[in-house]
């Protein structure tokens, strides 16, 4: 397990192929490489700083091409995203916090 501080309010926890990011005490996303699944939670675009931290955490977690609000929003809408290496991810949106 490893933990990376993102900004002053966020933490990216990585364990066994699963990367979970929380910012301002809210769950923001989870990337599960074991299932090729990305889940964004309802506060992923709460504020400008949350979006900035989300973009940085996504990059650190290995999904650097998923690095803008527009790209994330499109991936959520289409329920899928393919990274630069051609790996396809199922993308989900959750109302959980």
N, C-alpha and C positions, 0 to 999 in steps of 0.2 A: 504494500500500500504506500502511496505517496500523496502528499498534499502540496498544492501550490497556491500561494496567495495571489489574488488578482485584484489590483487596486488596493484600497484600504478596507473594503467591505466584502470582497468575494473570496471564495475558496473552491478550488478544483480538486476533488478527491479522485484518485485513480487506483483501481483495485481489480485485478484479474480480468482485464479487458473492458471494464466498465468505468466510464468517466462521468462523474456527477458534479455539476456546478451549482453553487448557491451564492446569491448576492443579496445584501440587505435582509438576511434571514429568510429569504424565499428561494425555493427550488426553482432553477431557471432551465436547465436541460440535463438530460442523461444520454450519453452515447454508449451503446452496448455493442462492442465489436464482435462479441460471441454470437449475437443474433442479427447483426447488421441493422440495428434499429436505433433511431434517434427520436427522443421524446422532448418536445419543448413544452414548458409549463406556462401558465397564463401570464406570468409577470416577465417573460423574456424580453419584452420591449417596453417595460414600465417607464423608463426615463432615458435620457441621452447617456447618462453614465452607465446605466444597466446595459444598454445596447453596446456601449464601448467595451465594457467588461465581458459581455457575452461573446463579442467578436474575438477578443483576445483569448478567452478560455477555449473557444471552439478551435482556434488555430493551435494552441498548445496541446489540445486533445487529439490533434491529427487530422482535423477536417478543415484545413485552411481555406479551401475554396468556398466554404459555407460562411463567408465572412462579412456579409452586409445584411441589414434588415430586409432589403428587397429580396435577396437570394433566399434568406431564411423564410420569409413570408411566402415566397413562391413554392419552396419545398414543402411547407406546411399545407398549402393549398393543394398541391399535386400529390401529396402523401408519399413522395419519393425524392431521392437525391442521389446522384452518382458522383463520386469523388474523382480526382484527377487520374487515379490509377484504374478507373473503371469499375470500382466496387460499388454495388448498388445498395442503398440503405432505404429501409421503410421509415417514413417520417410520420410521427404522430403529434397531436396537440392534446394537452390535458388541462383541464380547468383546476387541477390541484395546485396548491401553493407549496 
